[in-house]
Amino acid sequence: MNTSKTTTDLREACSRNLGMNRRSTFMLAIGGAVGLATRARAEPATTESGDAMPATTNETGGLRSPEPKLPNLKAVRSDRQVATIRHDRDTFEVTTADGRSTVFPAVNLRFKIDSSDNGPPAGRPVILLGPMMGDRATVFFASSAEIGELIRYRG
């Protein structure tokens, strides 16, 4: 008889601890969310002129951070100015103005157009590498017409 009472007490104790763990976890999650929301409100994103940036939403309706600011692509060094791009099946070989060549897997090289005031000069695309080794690289062109003119297929 004592055994069943002890088992019942252990089950009740376990369920009470489990309930307490769920409650504690839930409260920690709420506390973390409130802390993040408070921090986000305390440090709004700003533009160059100091004006607050409007919050934007993505396709799923959630908030997204503003696009990272690119450097002035007109004033990059020769090791970032693209001279030629050769395409061979699943790789791109990018040669820069300083004569160095780098091979990228096709899935890791992006092509973008930046026709803004900070974009690259016409006819001189620029390559920017990702923040960590192995990240994607991006080649910026001044117009879409330049993409087809520069990339040559090497079969």
TIMI-661084 format. One record per residue (C-alpha): residue in three letters; x, y, z. Coordinates in pm, whole numbers, plus 50000, padded with zeros to 5 digits. Each point is the difference from the previous one (the first is absolute). Layout:
residues N
<atom residuo="ALA" X="X" Y="Y" Z="Z"/>
...
end
This chain:
residues 155
<atom residuo="MET" X="50000" Y="50000" Z="50000"/>
<atom residuo="ASN" X="50280" Y="50242" Z="50077"/>
<atom residuo="THR" X="50154" Y="49925" Z="49663"/>
<atom residuo="SER" X="49700" Y="50121" Z="49800"/>
<atom residuo="LYS" X="49973" Y="50312" Z="50215"/>
<atom residuo="THR" X="50370" Y="50072" Z="49945"/>
<atom residuo="THR" X="49959" Y="49948" Z="49624"/>
<atom residuo="THR" X="49706" Y="50238" Z="49993"/>
<atom residuo="ASP" X="50197" Y="50257" Z="50196"/>
<atom residuo="LEU" X="50294" Y="49963" Z="49760"/>
<atom residuo="ARG" X="49772" Y="50039" Z="49699"/>
<atom residuo="GLU" X="49843" Y="50311" Z="50149"/>
<atom residuo="ALA" X="50343" Y="50141" Z="50082"/>
<atom residuo="CYS" X="50125" Y="49931" Z="49647"/>
<atom residuo="SER" X="49694" Y="50158" Z="49841"/>
<atom residuo="ARG" X="50035" Y="50303" Z="50228"/>
<atom residuo="ASN" X="50368" Y="50036" Z="49899"/>
<atom residuo="LEU" X="49912" Y="49957" Z="49633"/>
<atom residuo="GLY" X="49730" Y="50264" Z="50034"/>
<atom residuo="MET" X="50244" Y="50230" Z="50169"/>
<atom residuo="ASN" X="50257" Y="49942" Z="49723"/>
<atom residuo="ARG" X="49742" Y="50083" Z="49732"/>
<atom residuo="ARG" X="49894" Y="50310" Z="50186"/>
<atom residuo="SER" X="50361" Y="50108" Z="50053"/>
<atom residuo="THR" X="50086" Y="49941" Z="49636"/>
<atom residuo="PHE" X="49696" Y="50196" Z="49886"/>
<atom residuo="MET" X="50085" Y="50291" Z="50228"/>
<atom residuo="LEU" X="50362" Y="50002" Z="49880"/>
<atom residuo="ALA" X="49882" Y="50009" Z="49637"/>
<atom residuo="ILE" X="49765" Y="50291" Z="50073"/>
<atom residuo="GLY" X="50272" Y="50183" Z="50191"/>
<atom residuo="GLY" X="50244" Y="49955" Z="49711"/>
<atom residuo="ALA" X="49747" Y="50123" Z="49746"/>
<atom residuo="VAL" X="49923" Y="50306" Z="50209"/>
<atom residuo="GLY" X="50372" Y="50070" Z="50036"/>
<atom residuo="LEU" X="50053" Y="49975" Z="49622"/>
<atom residuo="ALA" X="49701" Y="50221" Z="49928"/>
<atom residuo="THR" X="50120" Y="50259" Z="50248"/>
<atom residuo="ARG" X="50350" Y="49997" Z="49853"/>
<atom residuo="ALA" X="49863" Y="50034" Z="49644"/>
<atom residuo="ARG" X="49789" Y="50298" Z="50103"/>
<atom residuo="ALA" X="50294" Y="50160" Z="50179"/>
<atom residuo="GLU" X="50230" Y="49984" Z="49695"/>
<atom residuo="PRO" X="49803" Y="50078" Z="49682"/>
<atom residuo="ALA" X="50177" Y="49973" Z="49666"/>
<atom residuo="THR" X="50095" Y="50335" Z="49848"/>
<atom residuo="THR" X="50096" Y="50129" Z="49657"/>
<atom residuo="GLU" X="50317" Y="50197" Z="49920"/>
<atom residuo="SER" X="49821" Y="50326" Z="50081"/>
<atom residuo="GLY" X="49896" Y="49866" Z="50342"/>
<atom residuo="ASP" X="49632" Y="49952" Z="49912"/>
<atom residuo="ALA" X="49832" Y="49687" Z="50134"/>
<atom residuo="MET" X="49960" Y="49724" Z="49741"/>
<atom residuo="PRO" X="49648" Y="49871" Z="49951"/>
<atom residuo="ALA" X="49942" Y="49640" Z="50104"/>
<atom residuo="THR" X="49945" Y="49769" Z="49706"/>
<atom residuo="THR" X="49836" Y="49661" Z="49978"/>
<atom residuo="ASN" X="50093" Y="49690" Z="49809"/>
<atom residuo="GLU" X="49773" Y="49764" Z="49805"/>
<atom residuo="THR" X="49883" Y="49820" Z="50313"/>
<atom residuo="GLY" X="49900" Y="50324" Z="50172"/>
<atom residuo="GLY" X="50289" Y="50000" Z="50250"/>
<atom residuo="LEU" X="50233" Y="50292" Z="50052"/>
<atom residuo="ARG" X="50335" Y="49993" Z="49825"/>
<atom residuo="SER" X="50308" Y="50206" Z="50057"/>
<atom residuo="PRO" X="50096" Y="50269" Z="49748"/>
<atom residuo="GLU" X="50238" Y="49903" Z="49721"/>
<atom residuo="PRO" X="50367" Y="50026" Z="50102"/>
<atom residuo="LYS" X="50172" Y="50309" Z="49866"/>
<atom residuo="LEU" X="50246" Y="49935" Z="49721"/>
<atom residuo="PRO" X="50329" Y="50184" Z="49965"/>
<atom residuo="ASN" X="50049" Y="50251" Z="49720"/>
<atom residuo="LEU" X="50064" Y="49762" Z="49710"/>
<atom residuo="LYS" X="50159" Y="50275" Z="49790"/>
<atom residuo="ALA" X="50292" Y="50027" Z="50241"/>
<atom residuo="VAL" X="50111" Y="49637" Z="50040"/>
<atom residuo="ARG" X="50355" Y="49876" Z="49955"/>
<atom residuo="SER" X="50117" Y="49811" Z="49692"/>
<atom residuo="ASP" X="49979" Y="49667" Z="50185"/>
<atom residuo="ARG" X="49619" Y="50043" Z="50002"/>
<atom residuo="GLN" X="49954" Y="50129" Z="49643"/>
<atom residuo="VAL" X="49899" Y="49717" Z="49767"/>
<atom residuo="ALA" X="50188" Y="49973" Z="49669"/>
<atom residuo="THR" X="49857" Y="49672" Z="49864"/>
<atom residuo="ILE" X="49758" Y="49724" Z="50099"/>
<atom residuo="ARG" X="50025" Y="49656" Z="49840"/>
<atom residuo="HIS" X="49721" Y="49746" Z="50043"/>
<atom residuo="ASP" X="50069" Y="49627" Z="49974"/>
<atom residuo="ARG" X="49712" Y="49763" Z="50084"/>
<atom residuo="ASP" X="49962" Y="50043" Z="50376"/>
<atom residuo="THR" X="50277" Y="50251" Z="50076"/>
<atom residuo="PHE" X="50085" Y="50362" Z="49933"/>
<atom residuo="GLU" X="50357" Y="50125" Z="49978"/>
<atom residuo="VAL" X="50017" Y="50367" Z="50095"/>
<atom residuo="THR" X="50312" Y="50197" Z="49907"/>
<atom residuo="THR" X="50046" Y="50338" Z="50167"/>
<atom residuo="ALA" X="50178" Y="50309" Z="49868"/>
<atom residuo="ASP" X="50314" Y="49915" Z="50199"/>
<atom residuo="GLY" X="50032" Y="49673" Z="49800"/>
<atom residuo="ARG" X="49891" Y="49752" Z="50267"/>
<atom residuo="SER" X="49749" Y="49726" Z="49918"/>
<atom residuo="THR" X="49763" Y="49823" Z="50237"/>
<atom residuo="VAL" X="49773" Y="49707" Z="49921"/>
<atom residuo="PHE" X="49650" Y="49997" Z="50155"/>
<atom residuo="PRO" X="49738" Y="49724" Z="49987"/>
<atom residuo="ALA" X="49711" Y="50129" Z="49789"/>
<atom residuo="VAL" X="49759" Y="49988" Z="50294"/>
<atom residuo="ASN" X="50229" Y="50221" Z="50208"/>
<atom residuo="LEU" X="50031" Y="50293" Z="49760"/>
<atom residuo="ARG" X="49719" Y="50255" Z="49980"/>
<atom residuo="PHE" X="49948" Y="50268" Z="49739"/>
<atom residuo="LYS" X="49832" Y="50329" Z="50096"/>
<atom residuo="ILE" X="49938" Y="50336" Z="49840"/>
<atom residuo="ASP" X="50068" Y="50323" Z="50188"/>
<atom residuo="SER" X="49918" Y="50305" Z="49791"/>
<atom residuo="SER" X="49999" Y="50236" Z="50298"/>
<atom residuo="ASP" X="50251" Y="50279" Z="50056"/>
<atom residuo="ASN" X="50216" Y="49759" Z="50204"/>
<atom residuo="GLY" X="49984" Y="49725" Z="49735"/>
<atom residuo="PRO" X="50299" Y="49891" Z="49794"/>
<atom residuo="PRO" X="50110" Y="50206" Z="49700"/>
<atom residuo="ALA" X="49862" Y="49886" Z="49663"/>
<atom residuo="GLY" X="50210" Y="49720" Z="49854"/>
<atom residuo="ARG" X="50190" Y="49934" Z="50325"/>
<atom residuo="PRO" X="49808" Y="49749" Z="50216"/>
<atom residuo="VAL" X="50102" Y="49945" Z="50359"/>
<atom residuo="ILE" X="50015" Y="49679" Z="50205"/>
<atom residuo="LEU" X="49934" Y="49992" Z="50373"/>
<atom residuo="LEU" X="50068" Y="49690" Z="50205"/>
<atom residuo="GLY" X="49776" Y="49869" Z="50277"/>
<atom residuo="PRO" X="50090" Y="50076" Z="50362"/>
<atom residuo="MET" X="50140" Y="49651" Z="50069"/>
<atom residuo="MET" X="50212" Y="49764" Z="49794"/>
<atom residuo="GLY" X="49778" Y="49776" Z="49791"/>
<atom residuo="ASP" X="49717" Y="50253" Z="49988"/>
<atom residuo="ARG" X="49863" Y="50114" Z="49670"/>
<atom residuo="ALA" X="50159" Y="50272" Z="49794"/>
<atom residuo="THR" X="49802" Y="50264" Z="49814"/>
<atom residuo="VAL" X="50093" Y="50173" Z="49674"/>
<atom residuo="PHE" X="49837" Y="50341" Z="49959"/>
<atom residuo="PHE" X="49936" Y="50142" Z="49654"/>
<atom residuo="ALA" X="49894" Y="50353" Z="49903"/>
<atom residuo="SER" X="49732" Y="49869" Z="49759"/>
<atom residuo="SER" X="49850" Y="49671" Z="49889"/>
<atom residuo="ALA" X="50152" Y="50034" Z="49651"/>
<atom residuo="GLU" X="50349" Y="49960" Z="50147"/>
<atom residuo="ILE" X="49933" Y="49653" Z="50137"/>
<atom residuo="GLY" X="49978" Y="49831" Z="49661"/>
<atom residuo="GLU" X="50291" Y="50199" Z="49860"/>
<atom residuo="LEU" X="50246" Y="49903" Z="50273"/>
<atom residuo="ILE" X="49925" Y="49632" Z="50068"/>
<atom residuo="ARG" X="50158" Y="49765" Z="49748"/>
<atom residuo="TYR" X="49924" Y="49628" Z="49980"/>
<atom residuo="ARG" X="50308" Y="49781" Z="49998"/>
<atom residuo="GLY" X="49900" Y="49652" Z="49883"/>
end
